[in-house]
Structures are given as structure tokens and as C-alpha cells.
Amino acid sequence: MPAGRGGALCLAFLFDLALGEPPERWHPVCWMGRLVSAAERPFTSRTGFGGLKRAGGAAAAVALPLATYVAVDRVARMLPRPVRFLFEAACIWTALAARSLYDGAAGVERGLSQGIEEGRRQVARLVGRDTGGLDGAGVARAAVESVAENTNDGVVAPMFYASIGGAPLALAYKMVNTLDSMVGYRHEPYRDFGWGPARLDDLAGYLPARVTAAAVVAAAPLTGARPLRAARAWRRDAGRHESPNAGVCESAFAGALGVRLGGDDNYGGAVRERAVMGAGYREPGPGDIAAAARLMLAAAAAVLAAALALSRLCAWPAGSGLRGGGDG
């Protein structure tokens, strides 16, 4: 990773921690959402035509991230070098969600302290499941699961792709993730159109999810969590999850915090059976929400430190003054 890219990633992370996400009118993810809505509407507004919907979804899954990459790359190339650096940092910042995730988790914890109804209302902002019937442990579990999964989707994966391809690749990944979050469902009207975006999101998140779990193991001691237990739960439970990526993140968090995640959830009145992550551990409580948020930040810092170290390592030979060939 070039040294300048590492600096832009570091500045972007600091922007995110200090400022949170930018206003909606300036947020690229909101613009992405409008593009996704325009692309899916002609297909999902009709019944039948399953094959055509799958083809349309697959085309959108390729075209929209590619267009995002090309657009950001071309703008960056037109800018003078100092301005380009700030542009890259600002774009990567918009792909990160560590501050908003931390604030959302804190809101659920505060809500539970005020009563179960407020806890349910706060956690409904983070998850797609029905929250009206959740008890205190259910609210805490939903919040911890959201932090675990979004540590990958909203923090580590954008960092991972920014370290490889800068802002263009980070925002291209964000488009993939936005597509999946909007249309990657197994129910109508998205069952066929969303198939391609959901598969691409699984593929794009595969390596970052493993980086996330590894970062959780590495960073666990910084927050008082248990690294060996995290590694054991990751190895034992991740493969049981229906998602190839969410299970990796949730199992690492479950082991690190010593809590039980997963199990049955209600979505739109239908019960979805999910594998248990951290079987044998206790149910999560309000304090585990804050612990998960701290672990998320520690894992993000570990990934950033690794990216910066790689940046320095890649830059070292050019600036070291060492040359081969002996004394001449």
C-alpha cells in the first residue's frame, strides 16, 4: 500500500471518529441508494419474469460498483496532488461508520436503562428484525449482533479495500454493500433481483470478515475481552451460520465477550431460525453492548495500525538509501 494511501486512510478514520457521518445531502451512500432504487424499480415493480429479474440484478451488481470506481478514480486523477489526498481521505471517511455504530450502540444501552420500550425503539434503528416482543436480553443480543456484523461491513471492509485500492475501491465496495442492504432479500419483491447483489456482497465481504475476526482476537486484550475464547468460538461456530461472513464476525465477538448470540428471530411476522454463536455462554446484558462497541473500536484501530505498518513497509526500500551491488 502506498504511503500516501495509508495517510489518507488514517485521516479518514480520524474524521469519522471526530465528526461521524456527513449530512445526508452530501453523503455518497445516500446517492448510491437513489441509484439502486432507480435500477431496481423497473424489475421489482412487476410480478413474474424471474429470469429477467435475476439478469437485471446481476447486471446492476456489476455495473453500479464499476461505475462508482471509475467515477471516483477519474475525479481523483483530475485533482492536484495535495487536493487529491484530501479528496481521497474525505471519500474514505464517507465509507466508514465506526462513530455512528458506536453512537447507535450507546443509544441502545441508554434506552435500556430508561426501560424496555425505549430499548426496543433504539435497537430498531440498528436491526431489521421485529423488536416489539424482545425482552432486555433480546434487545442486548440484537445490538451486539449488529455491532459485530457492522464492524465488518461498516468499518473493517472499507478500510481493507481502501488500503488496496484507495477511495475508488472503498466506495465501490460501499456500493456493493448498499445494493445488498437494499435488495439482497429472500422475499418478494427482491427474491430474484437481489440474488446477484447478495452473492457479490458475500464474495466482497469474505476476506474482510476474516480480517475482522482476526482483529477481534488481536484487540481483545485491549478491552478486557478474551482472545483465546474468541478464537475458539470463531473456529467452532462460524460455519454454522447461514451467512459465510456474519457468522465469522458474530462468533468472534461472542467468544471474546463470553455471550450467546444467534438463535430464533422474528422478521415480518415469520420466525427465522439461526445458529447459536457462543453456545454455553450467558445471555448478553446492557453492559455487553458497550463492551462490544469498545471491541469494535479496538479492532478497527488494530486494522488501521496493520495498514499503516504495511504502508511503511512498502515505502521503506525506496527511501532507505540502500542499494544492491556492493561498493562498485
C-alpha positions in Angstrom: 0.0 0.0 0.0 1.5 3.4 -1.0 2.4 5.7 2.0 0.0 8.4 0.8 -2.9 6.0 0.8 -2.1 5.0 4.3 -2.1 8.6 5.4 -5.5 9.2 3.7 -6.9 6.1 5.5 -5.6 7.4 8.8 -7.1 10.9 8.3 -10.4 9.4 7.1 -10.6 7.3 10.3 -9.9 10.4 12.4 -12.6 12.3 10.5 -15.1 9.5 11.2 -14.3 9.4 14.9 -14.4 13.2 15.3 -17.3 14.0 13.1 -19.4 10.9 12.5 -21.1 10.5 9.1 -21.6 13.6 6.9 -25.1 15.1 6.4 -27.4 13.0 4.1 -27.4 15.6 1.3 -23.6 15.2 1.0 -23.3 11.5 1.8 -22.3 9.3 -1.2 -24.1 6.3 0.3 -27.4 8.3 0.0 -26.6 9.0 -3.6 -25.9 5.3 -4.1 -29.3 4.5 -2.5 -31.0 6.6 -5.1 -29.1 4.9 -7.9 -30.1 1.5 -6.6 -33.7 2.5 -6.3 -33.7 3.7 -9.9 -32.1 0.5 -11.1 -34.3 -1.9 -9.2 -37.7 -0.2 -9.7 -38.4 -1.4 -13.3 -37.7 -5.0 -12.2 -39.2 -5.3 -8.7 -42.4 -3.4 -9.6 -43.5 -6.4 -11.8 -44.6 -9.9 -10.9 -43.1 -12.9 -12.6 -40.2 -12.7 -15.1 -37.8 -14.4 -12.5 -35.1 -14.9 -15.1 -35.2 -11.4 -16.3 -35.1 -10.1 -12.7 -32.0 -12.2 -11.9 -30.3 -10.9 -15.0 -31.1 -7.3 -14.1 -29.9 -7.8 -10.6 -26.7 -9.4 -11.8 -26.1 -6.5 -14.2 -26.7 -3.9 -11.5 -24.4 -5.7 -9.2 -21.6 -5.4 -11.8 -22.4 -2.0 -13.4 -23.1 0.1 -10.3 -19.9 -0.7 -8.3 -17.8 -0.4 -11.5 -19.3 3.0 -12.4 -18.6 4.1 -8.8 -15.0 3.1 -9.0 -14.5 4.8 -12.4 -16.2 8.0 -11.4 -14.2 8.4 -8.1 -10.9 7.4 -9.8 -11.4 9.9 -12.7 -12.2 12.8 -10.3 -9.2 12.0 -8.2 -6.9 11.9 -11.2 -8.0 15.4 -12.3 -7.1 17.0 -8.9 -3.7 18.4 -7.9 -1.8 16.0 -5.6 -2.5 17.8 -2.2 -6.1 18.2 -3.1 -6.3 14.6 -4.3 -5.0 13.5 -0.9 -7.8 15.3 0.9 -10.4 14.1 -1.6 -9.3 10.5 -1.0 -9.4 11.0 2.7 -12.9 12.6 2.5 -14.2 9.8 0.3 -12.9 7.0 2.5 -14.4 8.9 5.5 -17.9 8.6 4.0 -17.4 4.8 3.7 -16.6 4.4 7.4 -19.3 4.1 10.1 -17.3 3.5 13.3 -18.6 6.6 15.1 -22.2 6.1 14.1 -22.1 2.4 15.1 -20.6 3.3 18.4 -23.2 6.0 19.0 -26.0 3.7 17.9 -24.9 1.0 20.4 -24.6 3.7 23.2 -28.1 4.7 22.4 -29.5 1.2 22.9 -27.6 0.9 26.2 -29.1 4.2 27.4 -32.5 3.2 26.1 -32.5 0.0 28.1 -31.6 2.0 31.2 -34.8 4.0 30.7 -37.0 1.0 30.1 -37.6 -1.9 27.8 -39.8 0.1 25.4 -37.1 2.7 24.8 -34.5 -0.1 24.4 -36.7 -1.6 21.7 -37.1 1.7 20.0 -33.4 2.4 19.9 -32.4 -1.1 18.7 -35.0 -0.9 15.9 -32.7 1.7 14.4 -29.9 -0.8 14.1 -31.6 -4.1 13.0 -34.2 -5.3 10.6 -35.9 -7.8 12.8 -39.1 -7.2 14.7 -38.2 -5.7 18.0 -41.7 -5.3 19.6 -41.5 -8.6 21.5 -37.9 -8.5 22.6 -37.0 -8.7 26.3 -34.0 -7.0 27.7 -31.6 -9.8 26.8 -33.1 -9.9 23.3 -32.5 -6.2 22.8 -28.9 -6.5 24.1 -28.3 -9.5 21.8 -29.7 -7.7 18.8 -27.4 -4.7 19.5 -24.3 -6.8 20.0 -25.0 -8.8 16.8 -25.4 -5.5 14.9 -22.1 -4.2 16.2 -20.4 -7.5 15.3 -21.7 -7.7 11.8 -21.3 -4.0 11.0 -17.7 -4.0 12.4 -17.0 -5.7 9.1 -19.5 -4.1 6.8 -19.1 -0.5 8.0 -15.5 -0.4 9.3 -13.0 -3.1 8.5 -14.1 -3.9 4.9 -14.0 -0.3 3.8 -10.5 0.0 5.4 -9.5 -3.2 3.7 -10.5 -2.1 0.3 -9.2 1.5 0.8 -5.8 0.0 1.7 -5.7 -2.0 -1.5 -7.3 0.5 -4.0 -7.8 3.8 -2.2 -11.0 5.7 -2.2 -12.3 4.3 -5.6 -12.3 0.7 -4.3 -13.6 1.7 -0.9 -16.6 3.4 -2.4 -17.1 0.6 -5.0 -17.3 -1.8 -2.0 -19.8 0.5 -0.3 -22.0 0.4 -3.4 -21.9 -3.4 -3.3 -22.9 -3.3 0.4 -25.6 -0.7 -0.3 -27.1 -2.9 -3.1 -27.2 -5.9 -0.7 -28.7 -3.9 2.2 -31.5 -2.6 -0.1 -32.4 -5.5 -2.4 -30.5 -8.6 -1.1 -33.5 -10.2 0.5 -35.0 -13.7 0.1 -38.6 -12.5 0.0 -40.6 -10.7 -2.7 -40.2 -8.4 -4.5 -36.4 -8.8 -4.2 -36.0 -12.6 -4.3 -34.8 -12.7 -7.9 -33.4 -9.2 -8.5 -31.4 -9.3 -5.2 -29.8 -12.7 -5.8 -26.8 -11.3 -7.7 -26.2 -8.4 -5.3 -26.4 -10.7 -2.3 -23.9 -13.2 -3.8 -21.5 -10.4 -4.7 -21.7 -8.9 -1.2 -20.9 -12.3 0.2 -17.8 -12.5 -2.0 -16.7 -8.9 -1.4 -17.0 -9.4 2.4 -15.3 -12.8 2.6 -11.7 -11.8 3.2 -12.6 -8.6 5.3 -14.8 -10.7 7.6 -11.8 -13.0 8.4 -9.6 -9.9 8.9 -12.3 -8.6 11.3 -12.3 -11.8 13.3 -8.5 -11.8 13.5 -8.6 -8.2 14.6 -11.1 -9.0 17.3 -8.8 -11.7 18.6 -5.8 -9.4 18.4 -7.5 -6.4 20.0 -9.5 -8.3 22.7 -6.9 -7.8 25.5 -7.0 -4.1 25.0 -10.7 -4.0 26.1 -10.5 -6.8 28.8 -12.1 -9.4 26.4 -10.8 -12.9 26.0 -8.7 -13.5 22.8 -8.4 -17.3 23.1 -12.1 -17.7 23.7 -12.8 -15.5 20.7 -10.5 -17.7 18.5 -12.2 -20.9 19.8 -15.7 -19.7 19.2 -14.7 -18.5 15.7 -13.3 -21.9 14.8 -16.2 -23.8 16.4 -19.3 -21.8 15.5 -18.7 -19.6 12.4 -19.5 -22.4 9.9 -22.9 -23.0 11.4 -24.2 -19.5 10.5 -26.3 -19.1 7.3 -24.1 -16.3 6.2 -20.4 -17.0 5.2 -19.4 -13.7 6.7 -21.7 -12.7 9.5 -21.1 -15.9 11.4 -17.3 -15.3 11.4 -17.8 -11.8 13.0 -20.6 -12.8 15.4 -18.8 -15.9 16.7 -15.6 -14.0 17.4 -17.5 -11.3 19.3 -19.5 -14.0 21.2 -16.3 -15.7 22.3 -14.5 -12.5 23.1 -17.4 -11.2 25.3 -18.5 -14.6 26.6 -22.1 -14.2 25.5 -24.5 -16.2 23.4 -25.6 -14.8 20.1 -27.9 -16.0 17.4 -31.0 -18.2 17.8 -34.5 -17.6 16.5 -35.6 -14.1 15.4 -38.8 -12.7 14.0 -38.8 -10.9 10.6 -42.1 -9.6 9.3 -44.1 -12.0 11.5 -42.1 -15.0 10.3 -39.6 -16.8 12.6 -36.1 -17.3 11.2 -34.0 -20.0 12.8 -30.4 -19.0 13.1 -27.5 -21.0 14.5 -26.2 -20.1 18.0 -22.9 -18.4 18.3 -21.2 -18.9 21.6 -23.2 -21.9 22.8 -22.9 -22.4 26.5 -22.2 -18.8 27.3 -24.6 -16.4 29.1 -27.2 -14.2 27.6 -25.9 -10.7 26.8 -26.9 -7.7 29.0 -26.7 -3.9 28.7 -23.0 -3.8 29.7 -22.1 -6.1 26.8 -23.4 -3.6 24.3 -20.8 -1.1 25.5 -18.2 -3.8 25.6 -19.0 -4.7 22.0 -18.7 -1.1 20.9 -15.3 -0.8 22.6 -14.1 -4.0 21.0 -15.3 -2.7 17.6 -13.1 0.4 18.0 -10.1 -1.6 19.2 -10.4 -4.0 16.3 -10.7 -1.0 13.9 -7.6 0.5 15.4 -5.7 -2.8 15.0 -6.6 -3.0 11.3 -5.6 0.6 10.8 -2.3 0.0 12.6 -1.6 -3.0 10.4 -2.5 -1.0 7.2 -0.1 1.8 8.3 2.6 -0.7 9.1 2.2 -2.2 5.6 2.3 1.3 4.1 5.6 2.0 5.9 7.0 -1.4 4.9 6.2 -0.8 1.2 7.7 2.7 1.3 10.9 1.7 3.2 13.0 0.3 0.3 12.6 3.4 -1.8 13.6 5.8 0.9 16.2 3.7 2.8 19.1 4.7 0.7 20.2 1.1 0.4 21.2 -0.2 -3.0 22.4 -3.5 -4.2 25.7 -4.2 -5.9 28.3 -3.7 -3.2 31.0 -0.9 -3.3 31.3 -0.7 -7.1 
